[in-house]
């Protein structure tokens, strides 16, 4: 029989789509108030380099950027971050009537995986509470991130992969230091 343990923590991850740098800064400002300091940020890139899916809703000048936050958060409450990001999107989007200007996809990064949260159910998503679903978007196995059938192509772009490897390595280093620190106490 397995023993029920305290839920682990993970570093929050967000992918933000935005039309202007000001909208990005507004979204990041709200997120850092709630999640703490940004620990690392990937490169900004044009969404239409990977898909035309959002053009009708956002226009063709949409940019996207990945961020990881420094402070780990207990996984027990992670689905609440998706509720928060939906509220932020509504607040920021209300500035320009009849048009979306920001999309925030939250999740978390661990040494083993990148998980994203969604309000949409699908075969590979698990219900987590608060009307939120989660999916493992990328696995880390045998020294690399593994693309899954539902992984969006921009997540597998070389620059984004490099960012995810860098952030994963930081998380692993912290975990090893904490383990070594604990072992030195015995």
C-alpha positions in Angstrom: 0.0 0.0 0.0 1.3 3.4 -0.9 1.5 6.1 1.7 -0.3 9.4 1.1 2.3 12.2 1.2 2.2 16.0 1.1 1.8 17.1 -2.6 5.0 18.2 -4.3 5.7 21.7 -5.5 6.7 22.9 -9.0 7.8 26.0 -10.7 5.0 27.9 -12.5 5.3 28.2 -16.2 3.3 30.5 -18.5 3.2 31.0 -22.3 1.9 34.5 -23.0 0.5 35.6 -26.3 0.3 39.3 -26.7 -0.2 42.0 -29.4 2.0 44.7 -27.9 4.9 44.9 -25.4 2.6 46.9 -23.1 0.1 44.1 -23.0 2.8 41.6 -22.1 4.1 43.9 -19.3 0.6 44.3 -18.0 0.0 40.5 -17.9 3.5 39.9 -16.3 2.8 42.6 -13.7 -0.3 40.9 -12.6 1.3 37.5 -12.6 4.4 38.5 -10.6 2.1 40.0 -8.0 0.5 36.6 -7.5 3.3 34.1 -8.4 6.4 36.0 -7.5 9.5 36.9 -9.5 10.2 35.6 -13.0 13.1 33.2 -12.9 13.7 33.0 -16.6 12.2 34.1 -19.9 12.5 32.7 -23.4 12.7 34.6 -26.6 9.7 36.4 -28.0 8.5 35.1 -31.3 5.8 35.6 -33.9 2.9 33.1 -33.5 2.1 33.0 -37.2 5.6 31.4 -37.7 4.0 28.3 -36.3 0.2 28.6 -36.8 -2.5 30.7 -38.3 -5.1 29.5 -35.8 -5.2 32.7 -33.8 -5.2 35.2 -36.6 -8.9 35.7 -36.8 -9.2 36.3 -33.1 -6.0 38.2 -32.4 -4.8 39.5 -35.7 -1.5 38.6 -37.4 0.9 40.6 -35.2 0.6 38.2 -32.2 3.8 37.5 -30.3 4.4 34.7 -27.7 7.0 34.2 -25.0 7.6 31.6 -22.3 8.3 32.4 -18.6 9.2 30.3 -15.5 8.7 31.7 -12.0 11.2 31.3 -9.3 9.0 30.3 -6.4 7.7 26.7 -6.5 4.0 26.3 -5.7 2.2 23.3 -4.2 0.6 21.2 -6.9 -2.6 20.9 -4.8 -3.6 24.4 -5.8 -2.1 24.7 -9.3 -5.4 24.6 -11.1 -6.3 27.9 -9.4 -3.6 29.5 -11.5 -5.6 28.8 -14.6 -8.6 30.4 -13.0 -6.5 33.4 -12.2 -5.1 33.7 -15.7 -8.6 33.5 -17.2 -9.6 36.4 -15.0 -6.5 38.4 -16.1 -7.2 37.7 -19.8 -10.7 39.0 -19.3 -9.5 42.1 -17.5 -6.8 43.0 -20.0 -9.0 42.1 -23.0 -11.7 44.5 -21.8 -9.5 47.4 -22.6 -10.0 46.9 -26.4 -13.7 46.0 -27.0 -14.5 43.0 -29.3 -10.9 41.8 -29.6 -8.7 39.5 -27.6 -5.2 40.9 -27.0 -3.7 38.5 -24.5 -3.8 34.7 -24.0 -2.0 33.2 -21.0 -1.4 29.4 -20.9 -0.3 28.4 -17.4 1.3 25.2 -16.2 4.4 24.0 -14.4 7.8 22.6 -15.1 9.5 19.8 -13.2 12.6 17.7 -14.1 10.3 15.1 -15.6 7.7 17.1 -17.5 6.0 20.3 -18.7 2.3 20.3 -17.7 -0.3 22.8 -19.1 -3.8 23.6 -17.8 -6.9 24.2 -19.9 -10.6 24.8 -19.5 -11.1 22.4 -22.4 -11.6 18.7 -21.9 -10.0 16.2 -24.3 -9.0 12.6 -24.4 -5.5 13.2 -23.0 -6.5 15.7 -20.3 -7.3 15.0 -16.7 -9.8 16.9 -14.6 -8.1 18.7 -11.7 -11.0 20.6 -10.1 -12.4 24.1 -10.5 -13.5 23.1 -14.1 -9.8 22.9 -15.1 -8.0 20.1 -16.9 -4.3 19.3 -17.1 -2.2 17.6 -19.7 1.4 16.5 -19.8 2.6 18.6 -22.8 6.2 17.3 -22.9 8.0 14.5 -21.1 11.7 14.6 -20.3 13.1 11.1 -21.0 16.6 9.8 -21.9 18.1 13.3 -21.8 15.6 15.1 -23.9 12.2 16.6 -24.1 9.8 14.2 -25.9 7.2 15.6 -28.2 3.8 14.1 -27.7 1.0 13.9 -30.3 -0.7 17.0 -28.8 2.4 19.1 -28.2 2.1 22.4 -30.1 4.8 22.9 -32.7 6.2 26.1 -31.1 7.0 24.2 -27.9 9.3 22.1 -29.9 11.0 25.1 -31.6 14.8 24.9 -31.0 14.9 28.3 -29.1 12.0 27.2 -26.8 13.5 23.8 -26.2 16.8 25.5 -25.2 14.9 27.7 -22.8 13.1 24.7 -21.3 16.4 22.7 -21.0 18.1 25.7 -19.2 15.2 26.1 -16.8 15.0 22.3 -16.2 18.7 22.2 -15.4 18.3 25.0 -12.9 15.5 23.0 -11.2 17.5 19.9 -11.2 20.5 21.7 -9.7 18.4 23.2 -6.9 16.9 19.7 -6.2 20.3 18.1 -6.0 21.6 20.9 -3.7 18.6 20.5 -1.4 19.1 16.7 -1.4 22.9 17.1 -0.7 22.1 19.7 2.0 19.6 17.3 3.7 22.1 14.4 3.4 24.8 16.4 5.1 22.7 16.8 8.2 22.9 13.1 9.0 
